Amino acid sequence: MTQEERERIIIPDENGDEHLFEELFKFTVDETGKNYILLVPVGDSEEDLEDDMQEVIAFQYEDKEGDDGSDLALMPIESDEEWAMVEEMLNTFVAEQDDEE
């Protein structure tokens, strides 16, 4: 089975250390117009996701035009309702991945 190439994003932590993540998936909520992105650290295997062991990080995002083309502005998810929706989308994504195998 061929692994499709995922977009990679570098995110600095509070100490300025950079960490590489792969995009798991993006989605937009039609009712609010808000965009969300789910990321996984590079190096974690897909089997870890299936075993609920892989770390998944979620952000709300906006597309911004940067000097080198498109750039993302990442914002934290703050409300419990948004977290519940993101978790539901992740569970749906994982279930669909299981169905494809």
Number of C-alpha atoms within 10 A of each C-alpha: 4 4 5 6 8 11 11 15 18 12 13 11 9 7 6 8 9 12 12 14 21 19 19 18 16 15 13 13 10 8 6 7 8 12 16 21 18 19 20 22 19 13 10 14 12 12 10 11 14 13 8 11 12 16 11 16 14 22 19 21 19 15 11 11 11 9 7 6 7 9 14 13 11 16 12 11 15 10 8 9 10 13 14 11 12 20 13 12 16 17 12 12 14 15 12 11 11 10 8 7 6
